[in-house]
């Protein structure tokens, strides 16, 4: 038997989190056994990804 794949998604800001969550949800529908790990936020987490690092800790808006 082939082991379930692990896929890593990276989203560093809210719109990326939204797009990546749609990808994660589609992957879960297509391959229910897939493991998704991510750098992202609440939407990726809600889509079933295991968020290893939160984007909120690294996001910056404005002039630095």
PDBQT receptor file of N, H, CA, C and O in Angstrom, charges set to zero:
ATOM      1  N   UNK A   1       0.837  -1.182   0.000  1.00  0.00    +0.000 N 
ATOM      2  CA  UNK A   1       0.000   0.000   0.000  1.00  0.00    +0.000 C 
ATOM      3  C   UNK A   1       0.884   1.248   0.000  1.00  0.00    +0.000 C 
ATOM      4  O   UNK A   1       1.876   1.310   0.727  1.00  0.00    +0.000 OA
ATOM      5  N   UNK A   2       0.531   2.219  -0.799  1.00  0.00    +0.000 N 
ATOM      6  H   UNK A   2      -0.275   2.168  -1.390  1.00  0.00    +0.000 HD
ATOM      7  CA  UNK A   2       1.274   3.477  -0.897  1.00  0.00    +0.000 C 
ATOM      8  C   UNK A   2       0.910   4.355   0.294  1.00  0.00    +0.000 C 
ATOM      9  O   UNK A   2      -0.273   4.535   0.582  1.00  0.00    +0.000 OA
ATOM     10  N   UNK A   3       1.913   4.911   1.001  1.00  0.00    +0.000 N 
ATOM     11  H   UNK A   3       2.875   4.765   0.768  1.00  0.00    +0.000 HD
ATOM     12  CA  UNK A   3       1.616   5.771   2.146  1.00  0.00    +0.000 C 
ATOM     13  C   UNK A   3       0.948   7.071   1.699  1.00  0.00    +0.000 C 
ATOM     14  O   UNK A   3       1.130   7.525   0.569  1.00  0.00    +0.000 OA
ATOM     15  N   UNK A   4       0.177   7.655   2.608  1.00  0.00    +0.000 N 
ATOM     16  H   UNK A   4       0.030   7.286   3.525  1.00  0.00    +0.000 HD
ATOM     17  CA  UNK A   4      -0.507   8.916   2.314  1.00  0.00    +0.000 C 
ATOM     18  C   UNK A   4       0.529  10.016   2.099  1.00  0.00    +0.000 C 
ATOM     19  O   UNK A   4       1.502  10.099   2.848  1.00  0.00    +0.000 OA
ATOM     20  N   UNK A   5       0.336  10.858   1.092  1.00  0.00    +0.000 N 
ATOM     21  H   UNK A   5      -0.455  10.791   0.483  1.00  0.00    +0.000 HD
ATOM     22  CA  UNK A   5       1.294  11.936   0.857  1.00  0.00    +0.000 C 
ATOM     23  C   UNK A   5       1.165  13.038   1.906  1.00  0.00    +0.000 C 
ATOM     24  O   UNK A   5       0.101  13.239   2.492  1.00  0.00    +0.000 OA
ATOM     25  N   UNK A   6       2.268  13.744   2.128  1.00  0.00    +0.000 N 
ATOM     26  H   UNK A   6       3.132  13.581   1.652  1.00  0.00    +0.000 HD
ATOM     27  CA  UNK A   6       2.261  14.934   2.970  1.00  0.00    +0.000 C 
ATOM     28  C   UNK A   6       2.580  16.119   2.076  1.00  0.00    +0.000 C 
ATOM     29  O   UNK A   6       3.564  16.103   1.338  1.00  0.00    +0.000 OA
ATOM     30  N   UNK A   7       1.749  17.140   2.146  1.00  0.00    +0.000 N 
ATOM     31  H   UNK A   7       0.949  17.153   2.746  1.00  0.00    +0.000 HD
ATOM     32  CA  UNK A   7       1.913  18.338   1.317  1.00  0.00    +0.000 C 
ATOM     33  C   UNK A   7       2.067  19.532   2.240  1.00  0.00    +0.000 C 
ATOM     34  O   UNK A   7       1.347  19.655   3.231  1.00  0.00    +0.000 OA
ATOM     35  N   UNK A   8       3.015  20.423   1.915  1.00  0.00    +0.000 N 
ATOM     36  H   UNK A   8       3.600  20.324   1.110  1.00  0.00    +0.000 HD
ATOM     37  CA  UNK A   8       3.244  21.629   2.696  1.00  0.00    +0.000 C 
ATOM     38  C   UNK A   8       2.759  22.823   1.895  1.00  0.00    +0.000 C 
ATOM     39  O   UNK A   8       3.145  23.002   0.740  1.00  0.00    +0.000 OA
ATOM     40  N   UNK A   9       1.899  23.654   2.521  1.00  0.00    +0.000 N 
ATOM     41  H   UNK A   9       1.586  23.509   3.459  1.00  0.00    +0.000 HD
ATOM     42  CA  UNK A   9       1.414  24.882   1.892  1.00  0.00    +0.000 C 
ATOM     43  C   UNK A   9       1.926  26.069   2.699  1.00  0.00    +0.000 C 
ATOM     44  O   UNK A   9       2.050  25.990   3.921  1.00  0.00    +0.000 OA
ATOM     45  N   UNK A  10       2.222  27.164   2.015  1.00  0.00    +0.000 N 
ATOM     46  H   UNK A  10       2.121  27.229   1.023  1.00  0.00    +0.000 HD
ATOM     47  CA  UNK A  10       2.732  28.353   2.679  1.00  0.00    +0.000 C 
ATOM     48  C   UNK A  10       1.898  29.564   2.282  1.00  0.00    +0.000 C 
ATOM     49  O   UNK A  10       1.728  29.859   1.099  1.00  0.00    +0.000 OA
ATOM     50  N   UNK A  11       1.377  30.264   3.294  1.00  0.00    +0.000 N 
ATOM     51  H   UNK A  11       1.515  30.025   4.255  1.00  0.00    +0.000 HD
ATOM     52  CA  UNK A  11       0.587  31.472   3.059  1.00  0.00    +0.000 C 
ATOM     53  C   UNK A  11       0.997  32.504   4.103  1.00  0.00    +0.000 C 
ATOM     54  O   UNK A  11       0.812  32.284   5.300  1.00  0.00    +0.000 OA
ATOM     55  N   UNK A  12       1.548  33.624   3.659  1.00  0.00    +0.000 N 
ATOM     56  H   UNK A  12       1.698  33.803   2.686  1.00  0.00    +0.000 HD
ATOM     57  CA  UNK A  12       2.084  34.607   4.589  1.00  0.00    +0.000 C 
ATOM     58  C   UNK A  12       1.182  35.778   4.906  1.00  0.00    +0.000 C 
ATOM     59  O   UNK A  12       1.557  36.640   5.702  1.00  0.00    +0.000 OA
ATOM     60  N   UNK A  13       0.009  35.835   4.310  1.00  0.00    +0.000 N 
ATOM     61  H   UNK A  13      -0.295  35.135   3.664  1.00  0.00    +0.000 HD
ATOM     62  CA  UNK A  13      -0.924  36.928   4.599  1.00  0.00    +0.000 C 
ATOM     63  C   UNK A  13      -2.350  36.451   4.339  1.00  0.00    +0.000 C 
ATOM     64  O   UNK A  13      -2.539  35.392   3.741  1.00  0.00    +0.000 OA
ATOM     65  N   UNK A  14      -3.369  37.217   4.780  1.00  0.00    +0.000 N 
ATOM     66  H   UNK A  14      -3.216  38.077   5.266  1.00  0.00    +0.000 HD
ATOM     67  CA  UNK A  14      -4.756  36.738   4.744  1.00  0.00    +0.000 C 
ATOM     68  C   UNK A  14      -5.280  36.272   3.379  1.00  0.00    +0.000 C 
ATOM     69  O   UNK A  14      -6.001  35.275   3.316  1.00  0.00    +0.000 OA
ATOM     70  N   UNK A  15      -4.938  36.966   2.288  1.00  0.00    +0.000 N 
ATOM     71  H   UNK A  15      -4.353  37.775   2.339  1.00  0.00    +0.000 HD
ATOM     72  CA  UNK A  15      -5.467  36.504   0.999  1.00  0.00    +0.000 C 
ATOM     73  C   UNK A  15      -4.809  35.186   0.589  1.00  0.00    +0.000 C 
ATOM     74  O   UNK A  15      -5.452  34.334  -0.025  1.00  0.00    +0.000 OA
ATOM     75  N   UNK A  16      -3.544  35.021   0.923  1.00  0.00    +0.000 N 
ATOM     76  H   UNK A  16      -3.022  35.713   1.422  1.00  0.00    +0.000 HD
ATOM     77  CA  UNK A  16      -2.869  33.742   0.658  1.00  0.00    +0.000 C 
ATOM     78  C   UNK A  16      -3.472  32.628   1.488  1.00  0.00    +0.000 C 
ATOM     79  O   UNK A  16      -3.601  31.496   1.021  1.00  0.00    +0.000 OA
ATOM     80  N   UNK A  17      -3.844  32.950   2.732  1.00  0.00    +0.000 N 
ATOM     81  H   UNK A  17      -3.738  33.870   3.111  1.00  0.00    +0.000 HD
ATOM     82  CA  UNK A  17      -4.498  31.977   3.607  1.00  0.00    +0.000 C 
ATOM     83  C   UNK A  17      -5.827  31.534   2.999  1.00  0.00    +0.000 C 
ATOM     84  O   UNK A  17      -6.176  30.354   3.044  1.00  0.00    +0.000 OA
ATOM     85  N   UNK A  18      -6.563  32.484   2.432  1.00  0.00    +0.000 N 
ATOM     86  H   UNK A  18      -6.279  33.442   2.395  1.00  0.00    +0.000 HD
ATOM     87  CA  UNK A  18      -7.852  32.171   1.807  1.00  0.00    +0.000 C 
ATOM     88  C   UNK A  18      -7.654  31.262   0.584  1.00  0.00    +0.000 C 
ATOM     89  O   UNK A  18      -8.361  30.266   0.434  1.00  0.00    +0.000 OA
ATOM     90  N   UNK A  19      -6.708  31.600  -0.278  1.00  0.00    +0.000 N 
ATOM     91  H   UNK A  19      -6.134  32.410  -0.156  1.00  0.00    +0.000 HD
ATOM     92  CA  UNK A  19      -6.463  30.793  -1.481  1.00  0.00    +0.000 C 
ATOM     93  C   UNK A  19      -5.931  29.405  -1.119  1.00  0.00    +0.000 C 
ATOM     94  O   UNK A  19      -6.372  28.399  -1.675  1.00  0.00    +0.000 OA
ATOM     95  N   UNK A  20      -4.985  29.362  -0.188  1.00  0.00    +0.000 N 
ATOM     96  H   UNK A  20      -4.627  30.179   0.264  1.00  0.00    +0.000 HD
ATOM     97  CA  UNK A  20      -4.407  28.074   0.214  1.00  0.00    +0.000 C 
ATOM     98  C   UNK A  20      -5.439  27.185   0.902  1.00  0.00    +0.000 C 
ATOM     99  O   UNK A  20      -5.385  25.962   0.776  1.00  0.00    +0.000 OA
ATOM    100  N   UNK A  21      -6.378  27.791   1.627  1.00  0.00    +0.000 N 
ATOM    101  H   UNK A  21      -6.422  28.784   1.729  1.00  0.00    +0.000 HD
ATOM    102  CA  UNK A  21      -7.414  26.984   2.292  1.00  0.00    +0.000 C 
ATOM    103  C   UNK A  21      -8.322  26.318   1.257  1.00  0.00    +0.000 C 
ATOM    104  O   UNK A  21      -8.789  25.199   1.469  1.00  0.00    +0.000 OA
ATOM    105  N   UNK A  22      -8.572  27.004   0.138  1.00  0.00    +0.000 N 
ATOM    106  H   UNK A  22      -8.193  27.913  -0.034  1.00  0.00    +0.000 HD
ATOM    107  CA  UNK A  22      -9.375  26.399  -0.933  1.00  0.00    +0.000 C 
ATOM    108  C   UNK A  22      -8.621  25.213  -1.549  1.00  0.00    +0.000 C 
ATOM    109  O   UNK A  22      -9.222  24.187  -1.870  1.00  0.00    +0.000 OA
ATOM    110  N   UNK A  23      -7.309  25.362  -1.708  1.00  0.00    +0.000 N 
ATOM    111  H   UNK A  23      -6.821  26.195  -1.447  1.00  0.00    +0.000 HD
ATOM    112  CA  UNK A  23      -6.489  24.268  -2.241  1.00  0.00    +0.000 C 
ATOM    113  C   UNK A  23      -6.496  23.093  -1.263  1.00  0.00    +0.000 C 
ATOM    114  O   UNK A  23      -6.657  21.942  -1.669  1.00  0.00    +0.000 OA
ATOM    115  N   UNK A  24      -6.321  23.392   0.029  1.00  0.00    +0.000 N 
ATOM    116  H   UNK A  24      -6.190  24.327   0.358  1.00  0.00    +0.000 HD
ATOM    117  CA  UNK A  24      -6.311  22.340   1.052  1.00  0.00    +0.000 C 
ATOM    118  C   UNK A  24      -7.647  21.591   1.083  1.00  0.00    +0.000 C 
ATOM    119  O   UNK A  24      -7.669  20.362   1.162  1.00  0.00    +0.000 OA
ATOM    120  N   UNK A  25      -8.746  22.321   1.021  1.00  0.00    +0.000 N 
ATOM    121  H   UNK A  25      -8.728  23.319   0.957  1.00  0.00    +0.000 HD
ATOM    122  CA  UNK A  25     -10.065  21.687   1.040  1.00  0.00    +0.000 C 
ATOM    123  C   UNK A  25     -10.264  20.789  -0.181  1.00  0.00    +0.000 C 
ATOM    124  O   UNK A  25     -10.801  19.688  -0.063  1.00  0.00    +0.000 OA
ATOM    125  N   UNK A  26      -9.830  21.261  -1.355  1.00  0.00    +0.000 N 
ATOM    126  H   UNK A  26      -9.394  22.156  -1.451  1.00  0.00    +0.000 HD
ATOM    127  CA  UNK A  26      -9.956  20.452  -2.581  1.00  0.00    +0.000 C 
ATOM    128  C   UNK A  26      -9.095  19.193  -2.493  1.00  0.00    +0.000 C 
ATOM    129  O   UNK A  26      -9.521  18.114  -2.905  1.00  0.00    +0.000 OA
ATOM    130  N   UNK A  27      -7.882  19.337  -1.953  1.00  0.00    +0.000 N 
ATOM    131  H   UNK A  27      -7.537  20.213  -1.618  1.00  0.00    +0.000 HD
ATOM    132  CA  UNK A  27      -7.021  18.166  -1.788  1.00  0.00    +0.000 C 
ATOM    133  C   UNK A  27      -7.649  17.146  -0.848  1.00  0.00    +0.000 C 
ATOM    134  O   UNK A  27      -7.611  15.944  -1.110  1.00  0.00    +0.000 OA
ATOM    135  N   UNK A  28      -8.227  17.631   0.251  1.00  0.00    +0.000 N 
ATOM    136  H   UNK A  28      -8.257  18.608   0.465  1.00  0.00    +0.000 HD
ATOM    137  CA  UNK A  28      -8.854  16.728   1.226  1.00  0.00    +0.000 C 
ATOM    138  C   UNK A  28     -10.054  15.995   0.611  1.00  0.00    +0.000 C 
ATOM    139  O   UNK A  28     -10.295  14.827   0.916  1.00  0.00    +0.000 OA
ATOM    140  N   UNK A  29     -10.800  16.685  -0.254  1.00  0.00    +0.000 N 
ATOM    141  H   UNK A  29     -10.605  17.634  -0.502  1.00  0.00    +0.000 HD
ATOM    142  CA  UNK A  29     -11.938  16.030  -0.926  1.00  0.00    +0.000 C 
ATOM    143  C   UNK A  29     -11.447  14.953  -1.887  1.00  0.00    +0.000 C 
ATOM    144  O   UNK A  29     -12.035  13.875  -1.968  1.00  0.00    +0.000 OA
ATOM    145  N   UNK A  30     -10.366  15.245  -2.617  1.00  0.00    +0.000 N 
ATOM    146  H   UNK A  30      -9.888  16.121  -2.551  1.00  0.00    +0.000 HD
ATOM    147  CA  UNK A  30      -9.833  14.343  -3.634  1.00  0.00    +0.000 C 
ATOM    148  C   UNK A  30      -9.065  13.178  -3.026  1.00  0.00    +0.000 C 
ATOM    149  O   UNK A  30      -9.181  12.039  -3.478  1.00  0.00    +0.000 OA
ATOM    150  N   UNK A  31      -8.270  13.484  -1.982  1.00  0.00    +0.000 N 
ATOM    151  H   UNK A  31      -8.176  14.410  -1.616  1.00  0.00    +0.000 HD
ATOM    152  CA  UNK A  31      -7.417  12.486  -1.314  1.00  0.00    +0.000 C 
ATOM    153  C   UNK A  31      -7.633  12.601   0.197  1.00  0.00    +0.000 C 
ATOM    154  O   UNK A  31      -6.834  13.240   0.881  1.00  0.00    +0.000 OA
ATOM    155  N   UNK A  32      -8.684  12.001   0.722  1.00  0.00    +0.000 N 
ATOM    156  H   UNK A  32      -9.333  11.482   0.167  1.00  0.00    +0.000 HD
ATOM    157  CA  UNK A  32      -8.998  12.167   2.150  1.00  0.00    +0.000 C 
ATOM    158  C   UNK A  32      -7.852  11.794   3.091  1.00  0.00    +0.000 C 
ATOM    159  O   UNK A  32      -7.793  12.302   4.211  1.00  0.00    +0.000 OA
ATOM    160  N   UNK A  33      -6.950  10.926   2.664  1.00  0.00    +0.000 N 
ATOM    161  H   UNK A  33      -6.997  10.514   1.754  1.00  0.00    +0.000 HD
ATOM    162  CA  UNK A  33      -5.858  10.487   3.529  1.00  0.00    +0.000 C 
ATOM    163  C   UNK A  33      -4.656  11.441   3.501  1.00  0.00    +0.000 C 
ATOM    164  O   UNK A  33      -3.707  11.236   4.257  1.00  0.00    +0.000 OA
ATOM    165  N   UNK A  34      -4.668  12.470   2.656  1.00  0.00    +0.000 N 
ATOM    166  H   UNK A  34      -5.439  12.637   2.041  1.00  0.00    +0.000 HD
ATOM    167  CA  UNK A  34      -3.541  13.380   2.536  1.00  0.00    +0.000 C 
ATOM    168  C   UNK A  34      -3.293  14.122   3.855  1.00  0.00    +0.000 C 
ATOM    169  O   UNK A  34      -4.236  14.517   4.540  1.00  0.00    +0.000 OA
ATOM    170  N   UNK A  35      -2.024  14.304   4.197  1.00  0.00    +0.000 N 
ATOM    171  H   UNK A  35      -1.258  13.983   3.640  1.00  0.00    +0.000 HD
ATOM    172  CA  UNK A  35      -1.645  15.109   5.363  1.00  0.00    +0.000 C 
ATOM    173  C   UNK A  35      -1.169  16.452   4.835  1.00  0.00    +0.000 C 
ATOM    174  O   UNK A  35      -0.264  16.514   4.002  1.00  0.00    +0.000 OA
ATOM    175  N   UNK A  36      -1.777  17.525   5.319  1.00  0.00    +0.000 N 
ATOM    176  H   UNK A  36      -2.511  17.475   5.996  1.00  0.00    +0.000 HD
ATOM    177  CA  UNK A  36      -1.392  18.861   4.879  1.00  0.00    +0.000 C 
ATOM    178  C   UNK A  36      -0.801  19.608   6.065  1.00  0.00    +0.000 C 
ATOM    179  O   UNK A  36      -1.443  19.772   7.103  1.00  0.00    +0.000 OA
ATOM    180  N   UNK A  37       0.439  20.056   5.889  1.00  0.00    +0.000 N 
ATOM    181  H   UNK A  37       0.961  19.923   5.047  1.00  0.00    +0.000 HD
ATOM    182  CA  UNK A  37       1.113  20.881   6.883  1.00  0.00    +0.000 C 
ATOM    183  C   UNK A  37       1.269  22.262   6.268  1.00  0.00    +0.000 C 
ATOM    184  O   UNK A  37       1.352  22.399   5.047  1.00  0.00    +0.000 OA
ATOM    185  N   UNK A  38       1.309  23.299   7.124  1.00  0.00    +0.000 N 
ATOM    186  H   UNK A  38       1.242  23.188   8.115  1.00  0.00    +0.000 HD
ATOM    187  CA  UNK A  38       1.290  24.642   6.553  1.00  0.00    +0.000 C 
ATOM    188  C   UNK A  38       1.944  25.695   7.434  1.00  0.00    +0.000 C 
ATOM    189  O   UNK A  38       2.081  25.549   8.648  1.00  0.00    +0.000 OA
ATOM    190  N   UNK A  39       2.341  26.763   6.753  1.00  0.00    +0.000 N 
ATOM    191  H   UNK A  39       2.230  26.882   5.767  1.00  0.00    +0.000 HD
ATOM    192  CA  UNK A  39       2.631  28.048   7.360  1.00  0.00    +0.000 C 
ATOM    193  C   UNK A  39       1.440  28.874   6.926  1.00  0.00    +0.000 C 
ATOM    194  O   UNK A  39       1.291  29.151   5.736  1.00  0.00    +0.000 OA
ATOM    195  N   UNK A  40       0.593  29.272   7.846  1.00  0.00    +0.000 N 
ATOM    196  H   UNK A  40       0.714  29.047   8.813  1.00  0.00    +0.000 HD
ATOM    197  CA  UNK A  40      -0.619  29.980   7.454  1.00  0.00    +0.000 C 
ATOM    198  C   UNK A  40      -1.414  30.446   8.645  1.00  0.00    +0.000 C 
ATOM    199  O   UNK A  40      -0.876  30.684   9.727  1.00  0.00    +0.000 OA
ATOM    200  N   UNK A  41      -2.713  30.572   8.423  1.00  0.00    +0.000 N 
ATOM    201  H   UNK A  41      -3.150  30.379   7.544  1.00  0.00    +0.000 HD
ATOM    202  CA  UNK A  41      -3.584  31.130   9.446  1.00  0.00    +0.000 C 
ATOM    203  C   UNK A  41      -4.828  30.306   9.702  1.00  0.00    +0.000 C 
ATOM    204  O   UNK A  41      -4.859  29.101   9.452  1.00  0.00    +0.000 OA
ATOM    205  N   UNK A  42      -5.859  30.976  10.208  1.00  0.00    +0.000 N 
ATOM    206  H   UNK A  42      -5.834  31.955  10.412  1.00  0.00    +0.000 HD
ATOM    207  CA  UNK A  42      -7.057  30.269  10.646  1.00  0.00    +0.000 C 
ATOM    208  C   UNK A  42      -7.831  29.568   9.531  1.00  0.00    +0.000 C 
ATOM    209  O   UNK A  42      -8.450  28.532   9.772  1.00  0.00    +0.000 OA
ATOM    210  N   UNK A  43      -7.808  30.106   8.340  1.00  0.00    +0.000 N 
ATOM    211  H   UNK A  43      -7.306  30.948   8.144  1.00  0.00    +0.000 HD
ATOM    212  CA  UNK A  43      -8.549  29.458   7.254  1.00  0.00    +0.000 C 
ATOM    213  C   UNK A  43      -7.909  28.140   6.838  1.00  0.00    +0.000 C 
ATOM    214  O   UNK A  43      -8.610  27.161   6.582  1.00  0.00    +0.000 OA
ATOM    215  N   UNK A  44      -6.595  28.112   6.770  1.00  0.00    +0.000 N 
ATOM    216  H   UNK A  44      -6.026  28.907   6.977  1.00  0.00    +0.000 HD
ATOM    217  CA  UNK A  44      -5.907  26.853   6.456  1.00  0.00    +0.000 C 
ATOM    218  C   UNK A  44      -6.175  25.829   7.552  1.00  0.00    +0.000 C 
ATOM    219  O   UNK A  44      -6.408  24.654   7.269  1.00  0.00    +0.000 OA
ATOM    220  N   UNK A  45      -6.142  26.271   8.779  1.00  0.00    +0.000 N 
ATOM    221  H   UNK A  45      -5.952  27.225   9.009  1.00  0.00    +0.000 HD
ATOM    222  CA  UNK A  45      -6.418  25.372   9.893  1.00  0.00    +0.000 C 
ATOM    223  C   UNK A  45      -7.840  24.821   9.808  1.00  0.00    +0.000 C 
ATOM    224  O   UNK A  45      -8.061  23.630  10.027  1.00  0.00    +0.000 OA
ATOM    225  N   UNK A  46      -8.797  25.682   9.491  1.00  0.00    +0.000 N 
ATOM    226  H   UNK A  46      -8.618  26.649   9.313  1.00  0.00    +0.000 HD
ATOM    227  CA  UNK A  46     -10.197  25.252   9.367  1.00  0.00    +0.000 C 
ATOM    228  C   UNK A  46     -10.387  24.283   8.200  1.00  0.00    +0.000 C 
ATOM    229  O   UNK A  46     -11.294  23.451   8.221  1.00  0.00    +0.000 OA
ATOM    230  N   UNK A  47      -9.532  24.393   7.186  1.00  0.00    +0.000 N 
ATOM    231  H   UNK A  47      -8.795  25.068   7.169  1.00  0.00    +0.000 HD
ATOM    232  CA  UNK A  47      -9.629  23.504   6.016  1.00  0.00    +0.000 C 
ATOM    233  C   UNK A  47      -8.978  22.146   6.267  1.00  0.00    +0.000 C 
ATOM    234  O   UNK A  47      -9.001  21.272   5.400  1.00  0.00    +0.000 OA
ATOM    235  N   UNK A  48      -8.394  21.973   7.460  1.00  0.00    +0.000 N 
ATOM    236  H   UNK A  48      -8.374  22.683   8.163  1.00  0.00    +0.000 HD
ATOM    237  CA  UNK A  48      -7.841  20.668   7.797  1.00  0.00    +0.000 C 
ATOM    238  C   UNK A  48      -6.328  20.574   7.765  1.00  0.00    +0.000 C 
ATOM    239  O   UNK A  48      -5.765  19.492   7.930  1.00  0.00    +0.000 OA
ATOM    240  N   UNK A  49      -5.661  21.713   7.552  1.00  0.00    +0.000 N 
ATOM    241  H   UNK A  49      -6.118  22.592   7.418  1.00  0.00    +0.000 HD
ATOM    242  CA  UNK A  49      -4.200  21.704   7.553  1.00  0.00    +0.000 C 
ATOM    243  C   UNK A  49      -3.681  21.781   8.990  1.00  0.00    +0.000 C 
ATOM    244  O   UNK A  49      -4.297  22.400   9.857  1.00  0.00    +0.000 OA
ATOM    245  N   UNK A  50      -2.555  21.151   9.215  1.00  0.00    +0.000 N 
ATOM    246  H   UNK A  50      -2.054  20.648   8.510  1.00  0.00    +0.000 HD
ATOM    247  CA  UNK A  50      -1.868  21.269  10.504  1.00  0.00    +0.000 C 
ATOM    248  C   UNK A  50      -0.919  22.455  10.371  1.00  0.00    +0.000 C 
ATOM    249  O   UNK A  50       0.117  22.363   9.712  1.00  0.00    +0.000 OA
ATOM    250  N   UNK A  51      -1.281  23.568  11.002  1.00  0.00    +0.000 N 
ATOM    251  H   UNK A  51      -2.122  23.643  11.538  1.00  0.00    +0.000 HD
ATOM    252  CA  UNK A  51      -0.495  24.799  10.881  1.00  0.00    +0.000 C 
ATOM    253  C   UNK A  51       0.690  24.724  11.839  1.00  0.00    +0.000 C 
ATOM    254  O   UNK A  51       0.519  24.726  13.058  1.00  0.00    +0.000 OA
ATOM    255  N   UNK A  52       1.891  24.657  11.273  1.00  0.00    +0.000 N 
ATOM    256  H   UNK A  52       2.031  24.655  10.283  1.00  0.00    +0.000 HD
ATOM    257  CA  UNK A  52       3.115  24.530  12.060  1.00  0.00    +0.000 C 
ATOM    258  C   UNK A  52       3.595  25.885  12.578  1.00  0.00    +0.000 C 
ATOM    259  O   UNK A  52       4.099  25.972  13.697  1.00  0.00    +0.000 OA
ATOM    260  N   UNK A  53       3.446  26.935  11.782  1.00  0.00    +0.000 N 
ATOM    261  H   UNK A  53       3.037  26.864  10.873  1.00  0.00    +0.000 HD
ATOM    262  CA  UNK A  53       3.773  28.304  12.178  1.00  0.00    +0.000 C 
ATOM    263  C   UNK A  53       2.641  29.206  11.751  1.00  0.00    +0.000 C 
ATOM    264  O   UNK A  53       2.098  29.060  10.656  1.00  0.00    +0.000 OA
ATOM    265  N   UNK A  54       2.280  30.145  12.619  1.00  0.00    +0.000 N 
ATOM    266  H   UNK A  54       2.721  30.264  13.508  1.00  0.00    +0.000 HD
ATOM    267  CA  UNK A  54       1.179  31.059  12.332  1.00  0.00    +0.000 C 
ATOM    268  C   UNK A  54       1.677  32.282  11.571  1.00  0.00    +0.000 C 
ATOM    269  O   UNK A  54       2.669  32.900  11.957  1.00  0.00    +0.000 OA
ATOM    270  N   UNK A  55       0.986  32.624  10.494  1.00  0.00    +0.000 N 
ATOM    271  H   UNK A  55       0.180  32.122  10.181  1.00  0.00    +0.000 HD
ATOM    272  CA  UNK A  55       1.375  33.767   9.683  1.00  0.00    +0.000 C 
ATOM    273  C   UNK A  55       1.272  35.061  10.470  1.00  0.00    +0.000 C 
ATOM    274  O   UNK A  55       2.009  36.007  10.192  1.00  0.00    +0.000 OA
ATOM    275  N   UNK A  56       0.370  35.125  11.450  1.00  0.00    +0.000 N 
ATOM    276  H   UNK A  56      -0.228  34.356  11.676  1.00  0.00    +0.000 HD
ATOM    277  CA  UNK A  56       0.181  36.352  12.219  1.00  0.00    +0.000 C 
ATOM    278  C   UNK A  56       1.459  36.756  12.972  1.00  0.00    +0.000 C 
ATOM    279  O   UNK A  56       1.669  37.934  13.262  1.00  0.00    +0.000 OA
ATOM    280  N   UNK A  57       2.290  35.789  13.276  1.00  0.00    +0.000 N 
ATOM    281  H   UNK A  57       2.119  34.832  13.040  1.00  0.00    +0.000 HD
ATOM    282  CA  UNK A  57       3.538  36.094  13.984  1.00  0.00    +0.000 C 
ATOM    283  C   UNK A  57       4.548  36.780  13.074  1.00  0.00    +0.000 C 
ATOM    284  O   UNK A  57       5.478  37.422  13.560  1.00  0.00    +0.000 OA
ATOM    285  N   UNK A  58       4.376  36.651  11.749  1.00  0.00    +0.000 N 
ATOM    286  H   UNK A  58       3.620  36.129  11.355  1.00  0.00    +0.000 HD
ATOM    287  CA  UNK A  58       5.371  37.154  10.824  1.00  0.00    +0.000 C 
ATOM    288  C   UNK A  58       4.853  38.231   9.867  1.00  0.00    +0.000 C 
ATOM    289  O   UNK A  58       5.649  38.882   9.190  1.00  0.00    +0.000 OA
ATOM    290  N   UNK A  59       3.528  38.430   9.798  1.00  0.00    +0.000 N 
ATOM    291  H   UNK A  59       2.881  37.901  10.348  1.00  0.00    +0.000 HD
ATOM    292  CA  UNK A  59       2.961  39.387   8.858  1.00  0.00    +0.000 C 
ATOM    293  C   UNK A  59       3.269  40.831   9.272  1.00  0.00    +0.000 C 
ATOM    294  O   UNK A  59       3.238  41.182  10.452  1.00  0.00    +0.000 OA
ATOM    295  N   UNK A  60       3.565  41.648   8.265  1.00  0.00    +0.000 N 
ATOM    296  H   UNK A  60       3.590  41.362   7.307  1.00  0.00    +0.000 HD
ATOM    297  CA  UNK A  60       3.847  43.068   8.499  1.00  0.00    +0.000 C 
ATOM    298  C   UNK A  60       3.085  43.861   7.462  1.00  0.00    +0.000 C 
ATOM    299  O   UNK A  60       3.065  43.504   6.284  1.00  0.00    +0.000 OA
ATOM    300  N   UNK A  61       2.456  44.941   7.903  1.00  0.00    +0.000 N 
ATOM    301  H   UNK A  61       2.472  45.231   8.860  1.00  0.00    +0.000 HD
ATOM    302  CA  UNK A  61       1.756  45.829   6.989  1.00  0.00    +0.000 C 
ATOM    303  C   UNK A  61       2.294  47.235   7.217  1.00  0.00    +0.000 C 
ATOM    304  O   UNK A  61       2.424  47.670   8.361  1.00  0.00    +0.000 OA
ATOM    305  N   UNK A  62       2.603  47.939   6.153  1.00  0.00    +0.000 N 
ATOM    306  H   UNK A  62       2.497  47.585   5.223  1.00  0.00    +0.000 HD
ATOM    307  CA  UNK A  62       3.089  49.304   6.288  1.00  0.00    +0.000 C 
ATOM    308  C   UNK A  62       4.569  49.414   5.998  1.00  0.00    +0.000 C 
ATOM    309  O   UNK A  62       5.203  48.466   5.535  1.00  0.00    +0.000 OA
ATOM    310  N   UNK A  63       5.103  50.580   6.275  1.00  0.00    +0.000 N 
ATOM    311  H   UNK A  63       4.587  51.350   6.651  1.00  0.00    +0.000 HD
ATOM    312  CA  UNK A  63       6.515  50.849   6.037  1.00  0.00    +0.000 C 
ATOM    313  C   UNK A  63       7.313  50.411   7.263  1.00  0.00    +0.000 C 
ATOM    314  O   UNK A  63       6.976  50.744   8.399  1.00  0.00    +0.000 OA
ATOM    315  N   UNK A  64       8.357  49.673   7.006  1.00  0.00    +0.000 N 
ATOM    316  H   UNK A  64       8.631  49.403   6.083  1.00  0.00    +0.000 HD
ATOM    317  CA  UNK A  64       9.203  49.196   8.108  1.00  0.00    +0.000 C 
ATOM    318  C   UNK A  64      10.593  49.780   7.961  1.00  0.00    +0.000 C 
ATOM    319  O   UNK A  64      11.467  49.507   8.784  1.00  0.00    +0.000 OA
TER     320      UNK A  64
